[in-house]
Amino acid sequence: MLKKLIQSLRSPLRRSKHPRSTPVVIGHAKHSMRRAQISRNAINVVERLQKAGYQAYLVGGCVRDLMLGLKPKDFDVATSATPEQVRAEFRNARVIGRRFKLVHVHFGREIIEVATFRANHPQGDDEEDNHLSSRNESGRILRDNVYGSLEDDAQRRDLTINALYYDPSTEHVLDYAHGAQDIQNRQISMIGDPTQRYQEDPVRMLRAIRFAAKLDFDIEKHTAEPIRPLAHLLRDIPSARLFEEVLKLFLGGYAEFTFDLLVEYDLLAPLFPASAAALKNDPQYAGNLMRLALASTDKRIAEGRPVTPAFLFAAMLWPALPARVAQQQARGLPPIPAMQEAAQSLITEQCQHTAIPKRFSMPIREIWDMQERLPRRHGKRADLLLENPRFRAGYDFLLLREDAGENLGGLGDWWTDYQDASDSQRRDMIRDLSDKDDSAAGPRKKRRGGSRRRRGAKSEGTPPPAE
């Protein structure tokens, strides 16, 4: 059905991505969306606003996903009502945001997000003074609460596939920017001039990448061309906002493909500068480790298992860490303090680009710290490590390093066997370690009294005990 509609709309001329003042109306018979697929609460919000005299539509990702045959994760509403007017219609609603005011209407655990139609900000000499300006010197939008019409709202949206409006009362889809055609062609296109739109909000470059990865779409040529030259603009985005964008990029179930696109379009460096440098210096190991971690994250999400950003960030930053540890050891620090010092400096540096909250940065450091402790297995240390609450994450990370190509002398297999061994088998495994250390150390002078060297004592082949 959708294919027939697209074919009827095509012309020999190349279509502009600027929205029309009059949309293409896709009737009930020409699309596959049905009311039964849509949240009853979302329909309720739209219809109550319409009965109150306002324009209201379902918009954006939910419409796009339904037209693709996907299940939307949430439903958003666009309306001519202001946030205060929406709030007056719903007792279960509250206004949120400053840069971009929204209304959240709560129905138990479900939240329907309602946004007022926006218009583009004015440009030129008629803007307010600098301290009140809606844009900065590079063109980035600083405030976004200029309200407008439905046509204005379609024009200021970023991607054509997100500028589709669905009216549940008529079951019509309004298409202002050839979004249905781009869905049919499986491509990501920016509305308007891509360079200007990226300058207004550089995060739009990340959104283009994210939707291309999520939907397995190509990025249209004119949309893709400015990304590399403008990638540096992401450095001006607040680090807290970029952290949230990174979570969207990597925790959506398509992180590995997203990573490849970030590398392809030079967007990794603004987000992870140390990781991008490590990838350039050692593309095989760094690339293997990061992609394995991202693929594992995608698999866990597909299986409905929990994931933690801490493990993911630990993997993304790890390739940059060993060189820093070596620098600290060259200054005379022992291995574990060197690891701790290097970890602190790397995370502090990373937070200037993506503000990792402390609830994640602390586990990152603990995972890395375990990489120095796991080789130290003599005496009672192996059992103490097993009891450490970060053992599992540290062990999984150890296996990740081995899978990426690090030669750790079979350390991962040893810990795998040790976890499944009985108490007597564990004692034998620890004894074997000491025997191997003795053998590696070579012949020794016999101690006075002929007693055997005590296991766990310091020797050439045995690292000092962990503090």
C-alpha positions in Angstrom: 0.0 0.0 0.0 2.7 2.5 1.0 4.7 1.5 -2.0 1.8 2.4 -4.4 1.4 5.8 -2.6 5.1 6.6 -3.0 5.1 5.7 -6.7 2.1 8.0 -7.3 4.0 10.9 -5.6 7.3 10.5 -7.5 8.2 12.9 -10.3 11.3 13.1 -12.5 12.5 16.1 -10.6 14.7 15.7 -7.5 12.5 16.4 -4.4 13.5 19.1 -2.0 13.6 18.1 1.7 12.0 21.4 2.7 8.5 20.8 4.1 5.4 21.9 2.2 2.8 24.2 3.5 0.3 21.7 2.4 1.1 18.1 3.4 0.5 14.9 1.5 -2.5 13.3 3.2 -2.1 9.5 3.4 -5.5 8.1 3.9 -6.6 5.1 6.0 -6.6 2.8 3.0 -3.0 3.7 2.0 -1.1 2.9 5.1 -1.0 0.0 7.5 -1.4 1.8 10.8 -4.5 0.9 12.9 -5.8 2.4 16.1 -5.6 -1.0 17.8 -1.8 -0.8 17.5 -1.7 2.5 19.4 -1.7 3.1 23.2 -5.2 3.9 24.4 -3.8 6.5 26.7 -2.1 8.3 23.8 -5.4 8.3 21.8 -7.2 9.6 24.8 -4.7 12.5 25.1 -5.1 13.4 21.4 -8.9 13.2 21.4 -9.3 15.2 24.7 -7.1 18.0 23.3 -9.1 18.0 20.0 -12.4 18.1 21.9 -11.0 21.1 23.8 -10.5 22.9 20.5 -6.8 22.3 19.9 -5.0 20.6 17.1 -3.4 17.4 18.3 -1.6 14.5 16.5 0.6 11.6 17.3 4.0 12.5 15.9 7.5 11.3 15.3 9.0 8.0 16.2 5.7 6.2 17.0 4.3 7.0 13.6 7.5 6.1 11.8 7.8 2.8 13.6 4.2 1.8 13.0 4.7 2.6 9.3 7.7 0.3 9.3 5.8 -2.5 11.1 7.7 -2.0 14.3 6.4 -1.7 17.9 6.9 1.8 19.2 8.5 2.1 22.7 6.5 5.2 23.5 4.0 7.6 22.0 4.5 11.4 21.6 1.8 14.0 20.9 2.2 17.4 19.2 -0.5 20.0 19.8 -1.3 23.7 19.3 -2.0 24.0 23.0 0.7 25.6 25.2 2.2 23.6 28.0 0.0 25.5 30.5 -3.1 24.8 28.5 -2.3 21.1 28.3 -1.7 21.1 32.0 -5.1 22.6 32.6 -6.7 19.8 30.6 -5.1 16.9 32.6 -4.9 16.7 36.3 -2.3 13.9 35.9 0.2 16.1 34.0 3.2 18.2 34.8 5.3 20.7 32.9 9.0 19.8 32.6 12.1 21.3 31.0 13.5 24.8 30.5 15.3 24.8 27.1 12.4 22.9 25.6 9.2 22.8 27.7 7.2 19.6 27.6 4.2 18.1 29.4 4.2 14.6 30.8 0.8 13.1 31.2 1.0 10.2 33.5 -1.2 7.0 33.2 0.3 4.7 35.9 3.7 3.7 34.5 3.0 5.0 31.0 3.9 8.6 30.2 2.5 10.4 27.2 4.8 13.2 26.2 3.0 16.3 24.8 4.9 19.1 23.0 3.5 22.4 21.7 4.1 23.1 18.0 7.4 24.9 17.6 8.6 27.4 15.1 12.2 28.1 13.9 14.0 30.9 15.6 14.6 34.2 13.8 18.0 34.9 12.4 19.7 38.2 11.6 19.8 41.7 13.1 16.3 41.5 14.5 17.3 38.9 17.2 17.5 40.0 20.8 20.7 41.2 22.4 23.4 38.5 22.8 22.5 37.7 26.4 19.0 36.9 25.4 19.7 35.5 22.0 18.3 32.1 21.0 21.5 31.2 19.1 25.2 31.3 19.9 27.9 32.5 17.5 28.1 29.1 15.7 24.4 29.1 15.1 23.5 26.6 17.9 20.0 27.0 19.3 20.2 27.9 23.0 16.5 28.3 23.7 13.6 26.5 22.0 10.3 27.7 23.2 9.1 29.7 20.2 5.7 28.4 19.5 4.2 28.1 16.0 1.8 26.4 13.7 1.6 22.7 12.6 3.5 23.7 9.4 6.2 25.5 11.5 6.5 22.4 13.7 7.1 20.1 10.7 9.8 22.5 9.3 11.8 22.6 12.5 12.0 18.8 13.0 15.3 17.2 12.1 14.7 14.1 10.0 12.0 13.6 7.4 11.0 10.3 8.8 10.2 12.0 12.1 7.9 14.7 10.6 4.9 12.4 10.1 1.7 13.3 12.0 -1.1 10.8 12.6 -4.7 11.8 13.5 -6.4 8.9 15.2 -9.9 10.4 14.7 -9.5 10.3 10.9 -6.7 7.7 10.7 -4.9 10.0 8.3 -1.1 10.6 8.2 0.1 14.1 7.3 3.5 14.1 5.5 5.1 17.5 5.2 8.7 16.4 4.2 8.6 13.3 2.1 9.1 11.2 5.2 6.9 8.3 3.7 9.1 8.3 0.6 12.3 8.1 2.8 10.8 5.2 4.7 10.1 3.5 1.5 13.7 4.2 0.3 15.1 3.3 3.7 17.2 6.4 4.0 17.9 9.1 6.6 17.4 12.7 5.3 17.7 15.9 7.1 14.9 18.5 6.7 16.2 21.7 5.2 19.9 22.6 4.7 21.9 19.9 6.7 24.8 22.2 7.4 22.6 24.8 9.0 20.6 22.2 10.9 23.8 20.7 12.4 25.0 24.1 13.3 21.7 24.8 15.1 22.1 21.6 17.1 25.2 19.4 16.5 23.5 16.5 18.3 21.5 16.1 15.1 24.6 14.4 13.6 24.4 11.8 16.3 20.7 11.4 15.8 21.3 10.7 12.1 23.8 8.0 13.0 21.5 6.5 15.7 18.5 6.2 13.4 20.6 4.9 10.5 21.9 2.1 12.8 18.6 1.4 14.5 16.6 1.2 11.3 19.4 -0.1 9.1 18.9 2.8 6.8 21.4 4.6 4.6 22.3 8.2 5.3 21.3 10.3 2.2 24.3 11.9 0.4 23.5 15.6 1.2 22.7 14.7 4.8 26.0 12.8 5.2 28.4 15.3 3.5 28.6 18.0 6.3 29.0 15.5 9.2 32.8 15.1 9.1 33.6 18.8 8.6 31.2 19.7 11.5 32.0 16.9 13.9 34.1 19.3 16.0 30.9 21.2 17.0 30.0 18.4 19.3 32.8 19.6 21.6 30.6 22.6 22.4 27.7 20.5 23.6 27.4 20.2 27.4 29.0 17.0 28.6 25.9 15.9 30.6 23.8 16.0 27.4 26.4 14.0 25.5 26.4 11.3 28.2 22.7 10.9 27.6 23.2 10.8 23.9 25.9 8.1 24.3 23.5 6.0 26.3 20.9 6.3 23.5 23.6 5.4 20.9 24.9 2.3 22.7 22.0 0.9 24.7 19.5 0.6 22.0 20.4 -2.8 20.8 22.5 -1.8 17.8 25.7 -0.5 19.5 28.2 -2.4 17.2 26.7 -0.9 14.0 26.5 2.5 15.7 30.2 2.3 16.6 31.2 1.6 13.0 29.2 4.6 11.8 30.7 6.9 14.5 34.2 5.8 13.3 33.2 6.2 9.6 31.9 9.8 10.1 34.7 10.9 12.6 32.2 11.3 15.4 34.0 9.0 17.9 36.8 11.5 18.8 34.4 14.2 20.1 32.7 11.6 22.3 35.7 9.4 23.3 39.0 11.3 22.4 41.3 8.9 24.2 39.5 5.9 22.8 39.7 7.3 19.2 43.5 7.9 19.7 44.0 4.3 21.0 42.0 3.0 18.0 44.2 4.9 15.6 47.4 3.6 17.3 46.3 0.0 17.6 43.2 -0.6 15.4 43.2 -4.4 15.6 43.3 -4.8 19.4 41.4 -1.6 20.4 38.8 -2.2 17.6 38.4 -5.9 18.6 37.9 -5.1 22.3 35.4 -2.3 21.8 33.4 -4.1 19.2 33.3 -7.3 21.3 32.0 -5.3 24.2 29.4 -3.6 22.1 28.3 -6.9 20.4 27.9 -8.4 23.9 25.8 -5.5 25.0 23.6 -5.9 21.9 23.2 -9.6 22.6 22.2 -9.0 26.3 19.6 -6.4 25.2 18.2 -8.7 22.6 17.8 -11.4 25.3 16.2 -9.0 27.7 19.1 -9.2 30.2 20.3 -6.2 32.2 23.3 -4.1 31.0 25.3 -1.5 32.8 26.9 1.6 31.3 29.8 1.1 33.6 31.0 -2.1 31.9 30.5 -0.5 28.5 32.5 2.6 29.4 35.2 0.5 31.0 35.6 -1.3 27.7 35.5 1.8 25.5 38.2 3.5 27.6 40.4 0.5 28.4 42.6 0.6 25.2 43.8 4.0 26.3 44.6 2.9 29.8 47.7 0.6 29.7 50.0 3.3 28.3 49.0 5.6 31.1 49.6 2.9 33.7 53.0 2.3 32.2 53.8 6.0 32.5 52.9 5.9 36.2 55.0 2.8 36.8 57.9 4.5 35.0 57.6 7.2 37.7 58.1 4.5 40.3 54.5 3.6 41.4 53.7 -0.1 42.0 51.2 -1.7 39.6 48.0 -1.2 41.6 48.6 2.4 42.6 49.7 3.1 39.0 46.5 1.6 37.8 44.5 3.7 40.2 46.3 6.9 39.3 46.0 6.3 35.6 42.3 5.4 35.9 41.5 8.6 37.8 43.2 10.8 35.2 41.5 9.0 32.2 38.1 9.2 33.7 38.5 12.9 34.7 39.5 13.6 31.1 36.6 11.7 29.7 34.1 13.5 31.9 35.0 16.7 30.2 33.4 15.3 27.0 30.8 12.9 28.4 29.9 13.5 32.1 30.0 10.0 33.5 28.0 10.1 36.8 29.8 8.8 39.9 27.5 5.8 40.2 29.1 4.6 37.0 32.7 6.0 37.2 33.3 4.2 40.5 32.4 0.7 39.1 34.6 1.5 36.0 37.6 2.0 38.3 36.8 -1.1 40.3 36.6 -3.2 37.1 40.0 -1.9 36.0 41.4 -2.4 39.5 40.4 -6.0 39.4 42.6 -6.5 36.2 45.7 -5.9 38.4 44.4 -8.0 41.3 43.2 -11.1 39.3 46.7 -12.3 38.5 47.6 -12.3 42.2 46.1 -15.6 43.3 48.5 -17.0 45.9 47.6 -18.0 49.4 44.1 -16.8 50.4 44.0 -14.0 47.8 42.1 -16.1 45.3 39.2 -16.8 47.7 39.2 -13.1 48.8 38.9 -12.0 45.2 36.0 -14.4 44.6 34.1 -12.7 47.5 34.7 -9.3 46.0 31.4 -7.8 44.8 33.1 -6.7 41.6 34.7 -10.1 40.9 32.1 -11.1 38.3 32.4 -7.9 36.3 36.2 -8.0 36.6 36.3 -11.7 35.5 34.0 -10.9 32.5 36.3 -8.0 31.6 39.3 -10.3 31.8 37.7 -12.7 29.3 36.9 -9.8 27.1 40.5 -8.8 27.0 41.6 -12.3 26.1 38.9 -12.6 23.4 40.2 -9.3 21.9 43.7 -10.8 21.5 45.6 -10.2 24.8 47.8 -13.0 25.9 47.3 -13.3 29.6 48.8 -16.8 30.0 45.6 -18.6 30.4 44.4 -16.5 33.3 40.8 -16.5 32.2 40.7 -20.3 32.0 42.3 -20.6 35.4 39.6 -18.4 37.0 36.9 -20.2 35.1 38.1 -23.6 36.5 38.7 -22.1 40.0 35.1 -21.0 40.4 33.8 -24.5 39.6 36.4 -26.4 41.7 35.9 -28.0 45.1 37.9 -26.8 48.1 40.6 -29.5 47.8 40.9 -28.8 44.0 41.3 -25.1 44.7 44.1 -25.9 47.2 45.8 -28.0 44.5 45.5 -25.2 42.0 47.1 -22.7 44.3 49.9 -25.2 45.2 50.5 -25.7 41.4 50.9 -22.0 41.0 53.6 -21.9 43.7 55.3 -25.0 42.1 55.4 -23.3 38.7 56.8 -20.1 40.3 59.5 -22.2 42.0 60.3 -23.9 38.7 60.4 -20.6 36.8 62.7 -19.1 39.4 65.3 -21.9 38.8 67.6 -23.5 41.4 67.8 -21.8 44.7 70.2 -22.0 47.6 69.0 -24.3 50.2 67.6 -22.4 53.2 69.1 -23.0 56.7 67.4 -26.0 58.2 66.5 -27.3 54.8 63.0 -26.1 55.0 61.0 -25.5 51.8 60.3 -22.0 50.9 56.9 -20.9 52.3 54.2 -20.6 49.6 53.2 -17.1 49.0 56.5 -15.7 50.0 58.0 -13.0 47.7 60.1 -14.3 44.8 61.1 -13.4 41.3 58.2 -15.2 39.8 55.6 -14.1 42.4 54.2 -10.6 42.5 54.1 -8.8 45.9 50.8 -9.2 47.8 48.0 -6.8 46.9 47.4 -4.1 49.4 
